């Protein structure tokens, strides 16, 4: 499991356990998704 995917998993677990943190965790999840897209794009470009 990649680090970003693992981070996404744990952020979702924490959001379920601590609903009061959900708004902030949703922001972090969105940032995590953007990083995954950026890194994936870099990897695809580098492998060409």
C-alpha positions as CSV (number, residue, x, y, z in Angstrom):
1,X,0.0,0.0,0.0
2,X,1.5,3.4,-1.0
3,X,2.0,6.0,1.7
4,X,-0.7,8.3,0.3
5,X,-3.2,5.5,0.1
6,X,-2.4,4.5,3.7
7,X,-2.7,8.1,4.8
8,X,-6.2,8.2,3.1
9,X,-7.2,5.0,4.9
10,X,-6.2,6.3,8.4
11,X,-7.7,9.7,7.8
12,X,-11.0,8.0,7.0
13,X,-10.7,5.8,10.1
14,X,-10.1,8.8,12.3
15,X,-13.0,10.7,10.7
16,X,-15.3,7.8,11.6
17,X,-14.0,7.6,15.2
18,X,-14.0,11.3,15.9
19,X,-16.8,13.0,14.0
20,X,-15.9,16.4,15.4
21,X,-12.7,16.3,13.4
22,X,-14.4,15.4,10.1
23,X,-14.4,18.9,8.6
24,X,-10.6,19.2,9.0
25,X,-10.0,15.6,7.9
26,X,-12.0,16.2,4.8
27,X,-9.6,19.0,3.9
28,X,-6.7,16.7,4.5
29,X,-8.2,14.0,2.4
30,X,-8.7,16.4,-0.5
31,X,-5.1,17.5,-0.2
32,X,-4.0,13.8,-0.1
33,X,-6.0,13.1,-3.3
34,X,-4.3,16.0,-5.0
35,X,-0.9,14.8,-4.0
36,X,-1.7,11.3,-5.3
37,X,-2.7,12.8,-8.7
38,X,0.5,14.9,-8.9
39,X,2.8,12.1,-7.9
40,X,1.1,9.7,-10.3
41,X,1.5,12.1,-13.1
42,X,5.2,12.6,-12.3
43,X,5.7,8.8,-12.2
44,X,3.9,8.3,-15.6
45,X,5.9,11.1,-17.2
46,X,9.2,9.8,-15.8
47,X,8.6,6.3,-17.1
48,X,8.1,7.4,-20.7
